[in-house]
């Protein structure tokens, strides 16, 4: 079985542990084992770099040094905010010998030599797992389920670093979902901000940003939204529940992780415990497609 390094992050160890279960079971179905970094630390997203630029680089650099030491390369970083911080640190350190020396002094006795390839979930699925493995693993077809791909505002827009996909109109998630029988719909909000960063400090802004997405989803006849980031998934899920309770809004659009659907296609049995963690229960929709 192929192994891939894995930065599990704070979210996947706590509030979004359902994403960790989804990821790990999905990749197992694809013949790949995710190996977490041992002794990892918070990467500082999204506040450390705003407080102290050097701290914002040293925190992710320590994780990169541990991954390098443990031979975990490439390194999957599932959270979009964490991915941006890790990718930024790796890129800046790689370009500056002086910064490399300064960071290594901070994280000593660890040393980062700049060899780790930081990758997000879409990159790993395309370049490490591959389309052939996804097609071979497919046991169930999604039957034309109408889905909206949500990349969020971070994933394709790391400042100063070349993007793995088109920054404003990415298509890699759509192609993956088409392979397992879903029907991705075009929509204008795939890289818009959902307001997850405002959810605690200015909740009405977060709700407003999500509400326009739900309205468009209903207008397009979407049956589900598909995300890759734990913060985005949680925000899009929770705010629907809020609007249903506070405004009797007609929203009932499950928000899946990409690995939920690829895993289900590959025959993964996530169990009711995972689906009960979602504010918008997807089991009715999954039953319609014989997936639950």
C-alpha positions, 0 to 999 in steps of 0.5 A: 500500500502506498503511503503519503505524509499527512498534516492532520491539523487542529481541526481534524483532531477536534471539531472536524474529526469526521473529515479525518475519518472520511479522508482516512477511509477514502484513501484506504479504499484507494490503496493509500495509507495516510501517515500523520506527522508525529509531534506536529504543532498548530501551524498558526493559521490564521492568526500567527502571521498577522501577529508576527511574520517570523512566528507565522513562518516558524510554526509551519516550518517546524512541521515541515522539518518533522515531515522531512525527518520522518520521510513524509514527502509529499505532505497532504495538508487537507485544511485550506488555511493550513495548506496556505500557511505551510505552502507559503513557509515552504516557498519563502524558506526555499527562496532565501538562505538567510531566512532558512538559517534564521528559521532553523535557529528558531526551531532547533534542534530540528532543521528544515532543508526545504525538500518537502512538497506541500500538497492539498487534497486535489493535488494528491488525488490527481498526482499521487493517487491518480485517476486510474486508481479512483476508477478501479476503486469505483463500486458505486456510481453517483447516478448524476447527483447534481453537486456544486464544487466549493473551493473557497477563497484560500485553496487556489490563491496562495499569494506569490505561489503558482496555483495548482489550478486556475485561480478563479475558475478551477476545474480539478474537483469537477473532473474528479466528481465526474469520474464517479458519476456526479454531475457538477453544476457551474456556478459563480461562487466556487472561489468566493469567501464563505465567511468562516473566518468571521463566524466567531467575530461577526456571525451576521457577515458569515451568515450573509455570505453563505445565504447567497450561496444557498439561494444560488444552489436552490436556483440551480437545482443543486442537491449537494455542495462539495468542499475540501476544507473543514472550516468551509464545510462546517461554516456552510453546514452550520449556517444553513441550520441557523437560517432554517431555525431563525428564518424558516429558510427552505435550505436542506442542502447537504455539504459533503467533503470530497472524500465522502463521495469518493469514499462512498463510490469506492464502497466505504461504509462511514456509518450513521455516526459520521452523518449524524455529525452534520447539521444537514443530514445527508442520509435522505439524499444518499438513500435516493442514490442507493448510497446509504 
